[in-house]
Amino acid sequence: MMSFLTTRAADSSLFAVAQGGEISEAIKRMAEAPRLADMCNLDRQVYALMAAWMDVIQRMAAYCAIASVPWSKAYERYSATLADMKEEDAEDFGWRKAFKAWSDIVNEELSSNQRSENFLAAQRDLLRAALDLRTRQQQMTDSVAKLFGVPSQRDFDELTRQITELRRELRASGRNAMRPKVQAASPHSHGRDEP
């Protein structure tokens, strides 16, 4: 099985990218296989991480395909605008007017594409896949940290939170300790105590 995966992973052609679903399905089957006593949990996490990575790649390809559509449409519309222009208009058509025409067309095409259901669905799927990948990476990092006995990111975050709380408590207790001294030293407090 691994020779199949390494052969397909080494092939960087567009055909191999298009066939990525085949690889990710094989990896998902390995990750979701029955839990055997002789298979380490770390292996399963590696397979899940690879499947999540392949999913992100596929979602990114779909997103890029949808996101590139308005650019080609804008080019076609701009080319048609230039072709329809008369000779006398062409002489008066400087770079500022050309850029304004291009900018107007591109903005219109991008706005309509970014509001389309296909674009929003591709963007949503890509974001979900990226968040799933991040979760898998964090799980893998935690497992490796636990395996080697080193602190994980969560441990550092918890330590930072505790230090921040201790600093706040220390500052608050310092302010509370200084209040009686400041009140005793103020001249107004002596005048009140005396009859």
C-alpha positions, 0 to 999 in steps of 0.5 A, a space after each residue: 500500500 505504501 509503495 502505491 502512495 509514494 509513487 502517486 505522491 511523487 507524481 506532481 503532474 496535474 493528472 495526479 492532483 486530479 486523481 487525489 481523491 483516490 489517494 485520500 480515499 485510500 488513506 481515509 480507509 486506513 485511518 478509519 480501519 478497525 483499531 488493532 492492538 498492534 497498530 500504534 495510535 500515532 500511525 492512525 493519526 499520521 494517516 488522518 493528518 495525511 487525509 486532511 492535507 489531501 482534502 485541503 489540497 483538493 478544496 484549494 484546487 476547487 476554490 482556485 478554479 472558481 476564483 479564476 473564472 471572473 478573471 477570464 470573463 473580465 479579460 474577454 469583456 475587456 478585449 471585446 470593449 477594445 475591439 468595439 472601439 472606433 479609431 477616433 475613440 482609440 486615439 483618446 483612450 489613454 492609459 487612465 481610461 484603459 485602466 478605469 475600464 479594466 478596473 470597472 469590468 474586473 470589479 463587477 465580475 469579482 463582485 458577482 463571482 464572490 456573491 455566487 453560491 459556488 464561490 461561497 460553498 467552495 470558500 466554506 469547504 476550504 475553510 472547514 478543511 483547513 480547520 480540520 487540518 489544523 485540528 489534526 496537526 494539533 492532535 499530532 503535535 500533542 501526541 508527539 510531545 506526550 511521547 517524548 515528554 516535552 511540553 505541548 502548546 497547550 501546556 505553554 498556553 496554560 502556563 502563560 495564563 497562570 503567570 498572567 493571573 499571578 501578575 494581576 493578583 500580585 499587582 492588586 495585592 501591592 495596591 491594596 498594601 499601599 493604600 493604608 500607607 498612603 492614607 496614613 501619610 496624607 495630611 488630610 487624614 491627620 487633621 480629621 483625627 485631631 479634635 
